[in-house]
Amino acid sequence: MKFGKRGTASEMWAPGKIIFWIIFDIMLGLTAVFFIIIVSKFGSGQATIQKNVESLNLMQRFFKSPGCFVYDKENLMRVIDADKFNEQQLNNCYIINNNGMPAFKLNLKSEKAGVDKTAKTSNWNDNIGYEERKAPQNMLVYSNGKLYNGELIIEMQNIR
Amino acid sequence: MEKRGQLVFEALLVIIASGVVISAFVMAGKSYGSQDAYYRLAVAKDLALAIDLMYALPGDVVFTYPNDVSSYDIEIKDYSIRVYSHKSSLDPVVGTYSFAGTSTDKIEVAIRGEKFVRLEKIGNNIKISGVDK
């Protein structure tokens, strides 16, 4: 540092120095990105959620929660209320703040009840297909005051 | 005199900026090197999974997360969990993970330096608090 050097305030922000600071910022940013990439590559696996546990965990609410589609007037397990089964209800019981969360498309079918409904979560991308389709789950379907056999088919995107 | 002052000011600015950058890298390096960054991310993921699973349960349930989290502050809001150091509010390494919420419940809580996290589901709502035992 040459404190004896003559300079003015305008020299401090002279064009040459501004270019220096711009290049410095870019280099600093690149270094930070490089650092993060290297660290994440060599990082421990202790924070990794194995396979698709999270997606399986998330879809449980569709089968079990009265807040989603489960019929809750009587003490019955695995009964889907056909009246509740719609996209609005699905997006009320599956609220997310980023599109990287698993996306689901559900299809409820019951021939005897005459039900064939589909609902998608808000982050479902229609332009790409599903990443995984679960085997149909046998469910009871409550419709017009009666119980019918039916099945629930779940397709997933952004599995994690 | 004014010109020399400007040069000193410039040097100070460079020193402070360098100090901030170097200390951020040192803190991040220490955090990753000691596996602490992964632990706090694991805590965020564990809590997110626990919340996701509790929303799926039809009845009421109480669960105490058994890992010691007294070294961290935990913030839960906007369907996201943030875990960072209890000592430094300017922690550059934050463990963050999202969960799926419901329209009937909104979790907003901050747990600072308490040993365990207690999650309690009553009806369709989850209440989260810090407990020491």
Interface residues (C-beta under 8 A of the other chain):
Chain A: M1 K2 F3 G4 K5 R6 G7 T8 A9 E11 M12 L28 A32 F35 V39 G43 S44 Q46 A47 I49 V53 E54 N57 L58 Q60 R61 F63 K64 S65 P66 G67 V70 D72 M77 N92 C93 Y94 I95 I96 N97 N98 G100 M101
Chain B: E2 K3 R4 Q6 L7 V8 F9 E10 A11 V21 F25 A28 Y32 Q35 A37 Y38 Y39 L41 A42 K45 L49 D52 L53 Y55 A56 L57 P58 D78 Y79 S80 G95 S98 A100 G101 T102 S103 T104 N124
